[in-house]
Amino acid sequence: MAVGRAGEIGCPIGACSFFLEGRAELHDLHRFGGPDFSTLCRLELNQRLFVGAKLRMKGQGEEILSDLVLKEREDADPAALMVEPEMPADAGSFDQEFDKALEGTQKEVLEFQKNKDERSAKSWTRAREIVQELRPVPWFIWRLSNYVFSSTGQTKTLTDGGLIGLRRLVFAAASDPFLGVGRKVNSIHRAIEILSPDVIAAVAVIHGVCRRLAACQFERIWRPILDDAILRAQIGFLVGERNHEFGAGRGMLAGFAGRSGLALLIASGELDDARRALEMLASGAEISAVGEAVYGVQPLQVSALVLSAAGCGRDAAFGTVRYATPALPTDPSEAEQFQWLSAFTITECIRTNRSHTVTDPYWESLGYILGQDRGDLVAVTESMLRKGHTLPWIL
């Protein structure tokens, strides 16, 4: 928790006073000492913190994978970052692929899991049903993600024709001081030079999930959780970029998975469930305990299934869920899967000030061999932990 005098940036008490006096909005939260769940949830229980919090740039997204050129819809919102294109004839298989990915991931996890029981099977079934109902990632983002993440490393290339509908989102990412060059970019060719394919795909997936959540209920409850997921995505970017084959984009998705599952659970449930979840979070309960007690599901189960259904691949889903499922064997020889687990683990521990607990195999799998390299990474993230994320446009 940041330390400072009341009324100063970096002091939770000062942050609260700004909100309670109506001098700041929810999206100014990143200025105030980084999100702390217990503090934020207690403020929400007072029904005062998030009044008037509606500042958002609506998102939109679309993609083209090879030489296929999609057409933007004539009724597209010109202010949106993501515009759904007209659906080509071959896009109808998306629903089948979406459901197939979810069912396949669930089946494989249960096959590999030791000490299987009825409760575990029910929780995975429930997680799959929630993701199927929410459909958090639209078909055109799934195609982009599946294309980019279908193989390890930066072997895929994207063309301007492949990003129709996603161009404004890509411009925003390329112009961003953190992800891009920090100055306006309005050339798709230049944006593709600045951003690697995995970062473009990760930004599209994250924005797609955020856009889906924007249409859901209980925003005052899930919104600070989503903000924390974006913060973790930024940390994950730094964690993953050192290993070129794994990449910053995969790191972003691993970090985002740490909290997005809980946000989706809250958005999918009933008001009484949301209130109960809020009360537990306010008391300092772990998100895994909240998910199991209120929804009968581990939030990371939802996150893993979202990654799988978003086209990020089996290794992304397995690597993520292994963190919360000790019964699943962890094998460093499965390089990419272990890298996903490592990215999630390092990001989680940095976010919770426990980076010293990360063991060598996790660091080394992502290229952090020397202790100085690890210390430098942690030092770079310190300001993020104080200030919160700097990507409001991705929401």
C-alpha positions as CSV (number, residue, x, y, z in Angstrom):
1,M,0.0,0.0,0.0
2,A,1.4,3.4,-0.9
3,V,2.2,5.8,1.9
4,G,1.5,9.5,2.0
5,R,-0.4,12.2,3.7
6,A,-4.2,12.3,3.4
7,G,-5.2,14.2,0.3
8,E,-2.0,13.3,-1.6
9,I,-1.7,11.0,-4.6
10,G,-0.3,7.7,-3.4
11,C,-2.3,7.7,-0.2
12,P,-5.4,5.5,-0.1
13,I,-7.0,7.9,2.3
14,G,-6.3,10.8,0.1
15,A,-7.6,8.8,-2.9
16,C,-10.9,8.1,-1.0
17,S,-11.4,11.7,-0.2
18,F,-11.0,12.7,-3.9
19,F,-13.7,10.2,-4.8
20,L,-16.0,11.0,-2.0
21,E,-15.8,14.7,-2.7
22,G,-16.7,14.1,-6.3
23,R,-13.3,15.4,-7.6
24,A,-12.3,12.3,-9.4
25,E,-13.9,9.6,-11.5
26,L,-13.3,5.8,-11.5
27,H,-10.9,6.1,-14.4
28,D,-8.7,8.3,-12.3
29,L,-8.2,5.4,-10.0
30,H,-4.8,4.6,-11.5
31,R,-3.5,7.8,-10.0
32,F,-4.2,6.7,-6.5
33,G,-1.7,4.2,-5.1
34,G,-2.7,1.2,-7.3
35,P,-5.9,-0.9,-6.8
36,D,-6.3,-2.6,-3.4
37,F,-9.2,-5.0,-3.5
38,S,-10.2,-4.8,0.2
39,T,-10.1,-1.0,0.2
40,L,-12.0,-0.6,-3.1
41,C,-14.6,-3.1,-2.1
42,R,-15.2,-1.5,1.3
43,L,-15.7,1.8,-0.5
44,E,-18.1,0.2,-2.9
45,L,-20.1,-1.2,0.0
46,N,-20.5,2.4,1.1
47,Q,-22.1,3.1,-2.3
48,R,-20.1,6.2,-2.8
49,L,-16.9,5.4,-4.7
50,F,-18.0,4.7,-8.2
51,V,-20.8,7.4,-8.7
52,G,-20.6,8.8,-12.1
53,A,-18.0,6.5,-13.4
54,K,-18.9,6.2,-17.0
55,L,-15.8,7.4,-18.9
56,R,-15.1,4.8,-21.5
57,M,-14.0,4.6,-25.1
58,K,-16.1,1.8,-26.6
59,G,-14.1,-0.8,-28.4
60,Q,-14.4,-2.7,-31.6
61,G,-12.3,-5.2,-33.3
62,E,-11.8,-7.2,-36.4
63,E,-9.1,-9.0,-38.2
64,I,-7.9,-10.6,-41.4
65,L,-5.4,-13.4,-41.3
66,S,-3.9,-13.9,-44.7
67,D,-5.0,-12.2,-48.0
68,L,-8.7,-12.4,-47.1
69,V,-10.1,-8.9,-47.0
70,L,-13.1,-8.3,-44.7
71,K,-15.5,-5.4,-45.2
72,E,-16.5,-3.1,-42.4
73,R,-20.1,-3.0,-41.6
74,E,-21.9,0.0,-43.1
75,D,-23.6,0.7,-39.7
76,A,-20.2,0.7,-37.8
77,D,-19.7,3.2,-35.1
78,P,-17.0,5.6,-36.4
79,A,-15.8,6.4,-32.8
80,A,-15.3,2.7,-31.9
81,L,-11.9,1.2,-31.6
82,M,-13.2,-2.2,-32.9
83,V,-15.7,-2.5,-35.7
84,E,-17.2,-5.9,-36.4
85,P,-16.8,-6.7,-40.2
86,E,-19.4,-8.3,-42.4
87,M,-19.3,-12.0,-41.7
88,P,-17.8,-14.0,-44.6
89,A,-19.4,-17.3,-45.6
90,D,-16.7,-19.4,-43.9
91,A,-17.1,-17.7,-40.5
92,G,-20.1,-19.8,-39.6
93,S,-18.0,-22.5,-38.2
94,F,-16.9,-20.2,-35.3
95,D,-19.6,-21.4,-32.9
96,Q,-18.6,-25.0,-33.5
97,E,-14.9,-24.2,-33.0
98,F,-15.6,-22.2,-29.9
99,D,-17.6,-25.0,-28.3
100,K,-15.1,-27.6,-29.4
101,A,-12.2,-25.7,-27.9
102,L,-14.0,-25.4,-24.6
103,E,-15.1,-29.0,-24.4
104,G,-11.7,-30.2,-25.5
105,T,-9.9,-28.2,-22.8
106,Q,-12.3,-29.3,-20.1
107,K,-11.9,-33.0,-21.1
108,E,-8.1,-32.8,-21.2
109,V,-7.8,-31.1,-17.9
110,L,-9.9,-33.7,-16.2
111,E,-8.0,-36.5,-17.9
112,F,-4.7,-35.2,-16.6
113,Q,-5.9,-34.2,-13.2
114,K,-5.0,-36.5,-10.3
115,N,-7.6,-37.3,-7.6
116,K,-10.5,-36.4,-9.8
117,D,-13.8,-36.0,-8.0
118,E,-17.4,-35.1,-8.8
119,R,-16.9,-31.6,-7.4
120,S,-14.0,-30.9,-9.8
121,A,-15.9,-32.2,-12.8
122,K,-18.9,-30.0,-11.9
123,S,-16.8,-26.9,-11.5
124,W,-15.3,-27.3,-14.9
125,T,-18.7,-28.0,-16.4
126,R,-20.0,-24.8,-14.8
127,A,-17.0,-22.8,-16.0
128,R,-17.5,-24.0,-19.5
129,E,-21.2,-23.1,-19.4
130,I,-20.5,-19.6,-18.2
131,V,-17.9,-19.0,-21.0
132,Q,-20.2,-20.5,-23.6
133,E,-23.1,-18.2,-22.5
134,L,-21.0,-15.0,-22.4
135,R,-19.1,-15.6,-25.6
136,P,-16.4,-13.1,-24.5
137,V,-14.5,-13.1,-27.7
138,P,-16.2,-12.5,-31.1
139,W,-15.4,-14.6,-34.2
140,F,-13.1,-12.2,-36.0
141,I,-10.8,-11.8,-32.9
142,W,-10.8,-15.6,-32.5
143,R,-9.5,-15.9,-36.1
144,L,-6.7,-13.4,-35.5
145,S,-5.7,-15.0,-32.2
146,N,-5.8,-18.5,-33.6
147,Y,-3.7,-17.5,-36.6
148,V,-1.1,-15.7,-34.5
149,F,-0.8,-18.1,-31.6
150,S,-1.1,-21.4,-33.5
151,S,2.7,-21.7,-33.4
152,T,5.4,-20.6,-31.0
153,G,7.3,-17.4,-31.6
154,Q,6.9,-14.5,-34.0
155,T,6.7,-16.5,-37.1
156,K,3.4,-15.0,-38.3
157,T,3.1,-11.8,-40.2
158,L,0.1,-9.5,-40.4
159,T,-0.9,-7.3,-43.4
160,D,-2.9,-4.1,-43.5
161,G,-5.6,-6.0,-45.3
162,G,-5.8,-8.4,-42.4
163,L,-6.6,-5.7,-39.9
164,I,-9.6,-4.0,-41.4
165,G,-12.0,-3.2,-38.5
166,L,-9.1,-3.4,-36.0
167,R,-7.2,-0.5,-37.4
168,R,-8.2,2.1,-34.8
169,L,-7.4,-0.3,-32.0
170,V,-4.0,-1.0,-33.5
171,F,-3.4,2.7,-34.0
172,A,-4.2,3.3,-30.3
173,A,-1.8,0.5,-29.3
174,A,1.0,1.7,-31.5
175,S,0.6,5.3,-30.3
176,D,0.6,4.3,-26.7
177,P,3.7,5.3,-24.6
178,F,3.8,1.9,-23.0
179,L,3.0,-0.5,-25.9
180,G,4.1,1.7,-28.7
181,V,6.1,4.8,-29.5
182,G,4.3,7.5,-27.5
183,R,3.2,9.6,-30.4
184,K,0.3,9.5,-32.9
185,V,0.4,6.7,-35.4
186,N,-2.1,6.7,-38.2
187,S,-0.4,4.4,-40.7
188,I,-1.3,0.8,-40.5
189,H,2.1,-0.1,-42.1
190,R,3.9,1.9,-39.4
191,A,1.8,0.3,-36.7
192,I,2.6,-3.2,-37.8
193,E,6.3,-2.3,-37.8
194,I,6.0,-1.0,-34.2
195,L,3.8,-3.8,-32.7
196,S,4.6,-7.5,-32.9
197,P,1.8,-9.9,-34.1
198,D,1.4,-11.4,-30.6
199,V,0.9,-8.0,-29.0
200,I,-1.7,-7.0,-31.6
201,A,-3.6,-10.3,-31.1
202,A,-3.3,-9.9,-27.3
203,V,-4.6,-6.3,-27.4
204,A,-7.5,-7.5,-29.5
205,V,-8.4,-10.4,-27.2
206,I,-8.2,-8.2,-24.1
207,H,-10.3,-5.4,-25.7
208,G,-12.8,-8.0,-26.9
209,V,-13.3,-9.3,-23.4
210,C,-13.5,-5.8,-22.0
211,R,-16.1,-4.8,-24.6
212,R,-18.2,-7.9,-23.8
213,L,-18.0,-7.0,-20.1
214,A,-19.1,-3.5,-20.8
215,A,-22.5,-4.8,-21.9
216,C,-22.9,-6.8,-18.6
217,Q,-24.4,-5.8,-15.3
218,F,-22.8,-5.0,-11.9
219,E,-20.1,-2.8,-13.4
220,R,-19.5,-1.1,-10.1
221,I,-18.4,-4.4,-8.7
222,W,-16.4,-6.0,-11.5
223,R,-14.8,-2.8,-12.8
224,P,-12.0,-2.4,-10.3
225,I,-11.3,-6.1,-10.7
226,L,-11.0,-5.6,-14.5
227,D,-8.7,-2.6,-13.9
228,D,-6.4,-4.9,-11.9
229,A,-6.5,-7.4,-14.8
230,I,-5.3,-4.6,-17.1
231,L,-2.5,-3.7,-14.7
232,R,-1.4,-7.3,-14.6
233,A,-1.5,-7.4,-18.4
234,Q,1.0,-4.5,-18.4
235,I,3.2,-6.3,-16.0
236,G,2.9,-9.5,-18.1
237,F,4.1,-7.5,-21.1
238,L,7.3,-6.7,-19.4
239,V,7.7,-10.3,-18.1
240,G,7.2,-11.9,-21.5
241,E,9.1,-9.5,-23.8
242,R,12.5,-10.8,-22.7
243,N,11.9,-14.2,-24.3
244,H,11.3,-13.5,-28.0
245,E,9.8,-16.9,-28.7
246,F,7.2,-16.5,-26.0
247,G,6.7,-12.8,-26.4
248,A,5.1,-9.8,-24.7
249,G,1.7,-10.5,-26.1
250,R,1.5,-13.9,-24.5
251,G,2.8,-12.3,-21.3
252,M,-0.1,-9.8,-21.5
253,L,-2.7,-12.5,-21.8
254,A,-1.1,-14.5,-18.9
255,G,-1.3,-11.4,-16.7
256,F,-4.8,-10.5,-17.8
257,A,-6.0,-14.0,-16.9
258,G,-5.2,-13.4,-13.2
259,R,-8.3,-11.3,-12.6
260,S,-10.5,-11.4,-15.8
261,G,-12.0,-14.7,-14.8
262,L,-13.4,-13.2,-11.6
263,A,-14.8,-10.2,-13.4
264,L,-16.6,-12.5,-15.9
265,L,-18.0,-14.6,-13.0
266,I,-19.5,-11.6,-11.3
267,A,-20.9,-10.2,-14.6
268,S,-22.6,-13.6,-15.3
269,G,-24.2,-14.1,-11.9
270,E,-27.1,-12.7,-9.9
271,L,-27.2,-9.5,-7.8
272,D,-27.1,-11.4,-4.5
273,D,-24.1,-13.3,-5.7
274,A,-22.3,-10.1,-6.8
275,R,-23.0,-8.6,-3.4
276,R,-21.7,-11.6,-1.5
277,A,-18.6,-11.7,-3.7
278,L,-18.1,-8.0,-2.9
279,E,-18.4,-8.6,0.8
280,M,-15.9,-11.4,0.7
281,L,-13.4,-9.3,-1.3
282,A,-13.9,-6.5,1.1
283,S,-12.9,-8.8,3.9
284,G,-9.7,-9.7,2.2
285,A,-10.7,-13.2,0.9
286,E,-8.7,-14.7,-1.9
287,I,-10.4,-14.7,-5.3
288,S,-10.2,-18.5,-5.5
289,A,-12.2,-18.7,-2.3
290,V,-14.7,-16.1,-3.6
291,G,-15.2,-18.0,-6.8
292,E,-15.7,-21.4,-5.2
293,A,-17.9,-20.1,-2.4
294,V,-20.2,-17.9,-4.5
295,Y,-20.1,-19.4,-7.9
296,G,-18.8,-23.0,-7.4
297,V,-16.0,-22.2,-9.9
298,Q,-12.3,-21.2,-9.7
299,P,-11.9,-17.9,-11.5
300,L,-8.8,-19.3,-13.2
301,Q,-10.9,-22.1,-14.7
302,V,-12.9,-19.4,-16.4
303,S,-9.8,-17.5,-17.5
304,A,-8.2,-20.7,-18.9
305,L,-11.3,-21.5,-20.9
306,V,-11.5,-18.0,-22.2
307,L,-7.9,-18.3,-23.5
308,S,-8.6,-21.6,-25.1
309,A,-11.9,-20.4,-26.7
310,A,-10.2,-17.1,-27.8
311,G,-7.8,-19.2,-30.0
312,C,-4.7,-18.8,-27.8
313,G,-4.2,-22.5,-27.7
314,R,-4.1,-25.5,-25.3
315,D,-0.8,-24.5,-23.8
316,A,-2.2,-21.1,-22.7
317,A,-5.1,-22.7,-21.0
318,F,-3.1,-25.5,-19.3
319,G,-0.3,-23.2,-18.3
320,T,-2.7,-20.8,-16.7
321,V,-4.9,-23.2,-14.8
322,R,-1.9,-25.2,-13.4
323,Y,-1.2,-22.3,-11.1
324,A,-4.5,-22.9,-9.3
325,T,-4.6,-26.7,-9.8
326,P,-1.7,-28.4,-8.0
327,A,-3.2,-31.8,-8.9
328,L,-2.1,-31.2,-12.5
329,P,1.5,-32.3,-13.0
330,T,3.9,-29.5,-13.9
331,D,6.5,-30.5,-16.5
332,P,9.2,-28.0,-17.5
333,S,10.0,-30.1,-20.5
334,E,6.7,-28.9,-22.0
335,A,8.4,-25.6,-22.9
336,E,5.6,-23.4,-24.1
337,Q,3.1,-24.6,-21.5
338,F,5.6,-24.1,-18.7
339,Q,6.4,-20.6,-20.1
340,W,2.7,-19.7,-19.8
341,L,2.7,-20.9,-16.2
342,S,6.0,-19.0,-15.5
343,A,4.6,-15.8,-17.0
344,F,1.5,-16.1,-14.9
345,T,3.4,-17.0,-11.7
346,I,6.0,-14.2,-12.0
347,T,3.3,-11.6,-12.8
348,E,1.1,-12.7,-9.9
349,C,4.0,-12.6,-7.5
350,I,5.2,-9.2,-8.7
351,R,1.7,-7.9,-8.3
352,T,1.4,-9.2,-4.8
353,N,5.0,-8.2,-3.8
354,R,6.1,-11.9,-3.6
355,S,8.6,-11.9,-6.4
356,H,11.2,-13.3,-4.1
357,T,9.3,-16.5,-3.8
358,V,9.6,-17.4,-7.5
359,T,12.0,-20.2,-8.1
360,D,14.7,-20.4,-10.7
361,P,13.0,-22.7,-13.3
362,Y,10.2,-20.1,-13.7
363,W,12.6,-17.2,-14.2
364,E,14.9,-19.1,-16.5
365,S,12.2,-20.3,-18.8
366,L,11.5,-16.7,-19.8
367,G,15.2,-15.7,-20.0
368,Y,15.8,-14.2,-16.6
369,I,19.0,-16.0,-15.8
370,L,20.8,-13.4,-13.6
371,G,19.5,-12.1,-10.4
372,Q,20.2,-8.6,-11.6
373,D,17.9,-9.1,-14.5
374,R,15.1,-10.2,-12.2
375,G,15.7,-7.3,-9.9
376,D,15.6,-4.9,-12.8
377,L,12.2,-6.2,-13.9
378,V,10.8,-5.9,-10.4
379,A,12.2,-2.3,-10.1
380,V,10.6,-1.3,-13.4
381,T,7.2,-2.5,-12.2
382,E,7.3,-0.6,-8.9
383,S,5.7,2.6,-10.3
384,M,3.0,0.5,-11.9
385,L,2.1,-1.0,-8.6
386,R,1.8,2.5,-7.1
387,K,-0.1,4.2,-10.0
388,G,-2.1,1.4,-11.6
389,H,-2.4,0.7,-15.3
390,T,-2.0,3.3,-18.0
391,L,-4.2,1.7,-20.7
392,P,-7.7,3.2,-20.2
393,W,-8.4,3.1,-24.0
394,I,-8.3,-0.7,-24.0
395,L,-11.4,-1.0,-21.8
